[in-house]
Amino acid sequence: MAGVCAAGVSVVPTPAGSATAATTKTAAVTRAEAKQAGTETKKKTEPYCARYKCIALTFDDGPWPYTPGLLDTLKKHKAKATFFLLGRKVAYRPELTKRIYEEGHDIGNHTWTHPSLTKLSDGEVFDEVSTTSEIIYQTIGKRPEYMRPPNGATDSRVSGLMVDLGLPQILWTGSTLDWQSRDTKVIAERTLKLAKRDGVILLHDIVPETVKAMPGVLAALEKEHYKFVTLTTLLQGRKLRPGEIYPPRGK
């Protein structure tokens, strides 16, 4: 009788089709797992801002007495930013400068006294920028990799001087004009309106209304799935050329 062995124990034979189906199913699962693993590996190797919706908030003219409050807010939201510092203020507030750096933010050169570089002689431009790079180096042990010309005032001559100084020039995709409005609600509204993927937003941590606006701004942008990153992270490994203007004017 089928299904009975010599010892009298009943054995139910497995149809060949079932074994084939099981093998096919296992192979399909394996392929799916391999595909998923490959996708995950690819995502992990992609630059951060290729995977996420990034924005770079930049703060000029500090460090200032309002800066610690801003740093507290950034820390609470696990946000990183870029600070373009004045050399004379770094010299006056070295500990605050160190805190900015130690909490993972980028530090850029914003000259020593905030002049319009296009109105200075070559020697004066060199002094403004080189002395600021030097005091930043003395304070945090690292030279700034970027500079921002005060008021965005640059031209071919200034760009050529920045080539000699080895510094790219960072402008912005949008300015809140916070120094002008001095209104927390207006600053918040402008920041949210200017926000876009890979945007570089100009703000000032010397404006108390800006610092007050940031908790609400960060919370609102988080709901839109933004990630707040340094300029270095935003560039996704791209090395800017000395003298290069980024973002390019008109973009």
Solvent accessible surface area in square Angstrom, and as a share of the most:
residue,aa,sasa,rsa
1,M,199,0.89
2,A,103,0.80
3,G,25,0.24
4,V,61,0.35
5,C,56,0.34
6,A,118,0.91
7,A,89,0.69
8,G,55,0.53
9,V,91,0.52
10,S,81,0.53
11,V,84,0.48
12,V,131,0.75
13,P,100,0.63
14,T,103,0.60
15,P,89,0.56
16,A,84,0.65
17,G,52,0.50
18,S,59,0.38
19,A,54,0.42
20,T,87,0.51
21,A,61,0.47
22,A,60,0.46
23,T,91,0.53
24,T,78,0.46
25,K,145,0.62
26,T,87,0.51
27,A,38,0.30
28,A,44,0.34
29,V,71,0.41
30,T,76,0.44
31,R,155,0.56
32,A,60,0.47
33,E,106,0.47
34,A,63,0.49
35,K,157,0.67
36,Q,109,0.48
37,A,53,0.41
38,G,40,0.39
39,T,64,0.37
40,E,80,0.36
41,T,81,0.47
42,K,131,0.55
43,K,111,0.47
44,K,154,0.65
45,T,104,0.60
46,E,55,0.25
47,P,59,0.37
48,Y,81,0.31
49,C,3,0.02
50,A,53,0.41
51,R,86,0.31
52,Y,83,0.31
53,K,65,0.27
54,C,0,0.00
55,I,0,0.00
56,A,0,0.00
57,L,0,0.00
58,T,0,0.00
59,F,0,0.00
60,D,4,0.02
61,D,14,0.07
62,G,0,0.00
63,P,0,0.00
64,W,83,0.29
65,P,81,0.51
66,Y,85,0.32
67,T,0,0.00
68,P,45,0.29
69,G,34,0.33
70,L,0,0.00
71,L,0,0.00
72,D,79,0.41
73,T,18,0.11
74,L,0,0.00
75,K,136,0.58
76,K,168,0.71
77,H,38,0.17
78,K,182,0.77
79,A,2,0.01
80,K,80,0.34
81,A,0,0.00
82,T,0,0.00
83,F,0,0.00
84,F,0,0.00
85,L,0,0.00
86,L,4,0.02
87,G,0,0.00
88,R,108,0.39
89,K,14,0.06
90,V,0,0.00
91,A,52,0.40
92,Y,171,0.65
93,R,50,0.18
94,P,53,0.33
95,E,121,0.54
96,L,25,0.12
97,T,0,0.00
98,K,69,0.29
99,R,64,0.23
100,I,0,0.00
101,Y,81,0.31
102,E,132,0.59
103,E,39,0.18
104,G,40,0.38
105,H,8,0.04
106,D,27,0.14
107,I,14,0.07
108,G,0,0.00
109,N,0,0.00
110,H,3,0.01
111,T,0,0.00
112,W,74,0.26
113,T,66,0.38
114,H,54,0.24
115,P,27,0.17
116,S,26,0.17
117,L,0,0.00
118,T,48,0.28
119,K,172,0.73
120,L,39,0.19
121,S,60,0.39
122,D,67,0.35
123,G,44,0.42
124,E,84,0.38
125,V,0,0.00
126,F,66,0.27
127,D,90,0.47
128,E,25,0.11
129,V,0,0.00
130,S,46,0.30
131,T,60,0.35
132,T,0,0.00
133,S,14,0.09
134,E,64,0.29
135,I,32,0.16
136,I,0,0.00
137,Y,92,0.35
138,Q,119,0.53
139,T,15,0.09
140,I,27,0.14
141,G,55,0.53
142,K,83,0.35
143,R,118,0.43
144,P,11,0.07
145,E,70,0.32
146,Y,15,0.06
147,M,0,0.00
148,R,1,0.00
149,P,0,0.00
150,P,0,0.00
151,N,104,0.53
152,G,9,0.08
153,A,22,0.17
154,T,16,0.09
155,D,60,0.31
156,S,101,0.65
157,R,89,0.32
158,V,0,0.00
159,S,21,0.14
160,G,34,0.33
161,L,15,0.08
162,M,0,0.00
163,V,81,0.47
164,D,103,0.53
165,L,44,0.22
166,G,40,0.39
167,L,9,0.05
168,P,8,0.05
169,Q,0,0.00
170,I,0,0.00
171,L,9,0.05
172,W,66,0.23
173,T,40,0.23
174,G,7,0.07
175,S,32,0.20
176,T,0,0.00
177,L,72,0.36
178,D,0,0.00
179,W,123,0.43
180,Q,108,0.48
181,S,33,0.22
182,R,116,0.42
183,D,60,0.31
184,T,49,0.28
185,K,143,0.61
186,V,46,0.26
187,I,0,0.00
188,A,21,0.16
189,E,94,0.42
190,R,82,0.30
191,T,0,0.00
192,L,65,0.32
193,K,179,0.76
194,L,55,0.27
195,A,18,0.14
196,K,98,0.42
197,R,114,0.42
198,D,55,0.29
199,G,0,0.00
200,V,0,0.00
201,I,0,0.00
202,L,12,0.06
203,L,0,0.00
204,H,16,0.07
205,D,0,0.00
206,I,38,0.19
207,V,0,0.00
208,P,31,0.20
209,E,40,0.18
210,T,0,0.00
211,V,19,0.11
212,K,141,0.60
213,A,4,0.03
214,M,0,0.00
215,P,57,0.36
216,G,47,0.45
217,V,0,0.00
218,L,0,0.00
219,A,39,0.30
220,A,31,0.24
221,L,1,0.00
222,E,67,0.30
223,K,168,0.71
224,E,85,0.38
225,H,142,0.63
226,Y,14,0.05
227,K,79,0.33
228,F,15,0.06
229,V,9,0.05
230,T,11,0.06
231,L,0,0.00
232,T,66,0.38
233,T,48,0.28
234,L,5,0.02
235,L,14,0.07
236,Q,67,0.30
237,G,78,0.75
238,R,119,0.43
239,K,160,0.68
240,L,9,0.04
241,R,159,0.58
242,P,63,0.39
243,G,8,0.07
244,E,24,0.11
245,I,42,0.21
246,Y,33,0.12
247,P,9,0.06
248,P,59,0.37
249,R,136,0.50
250,G,90,0.87
251,K,160,0.68
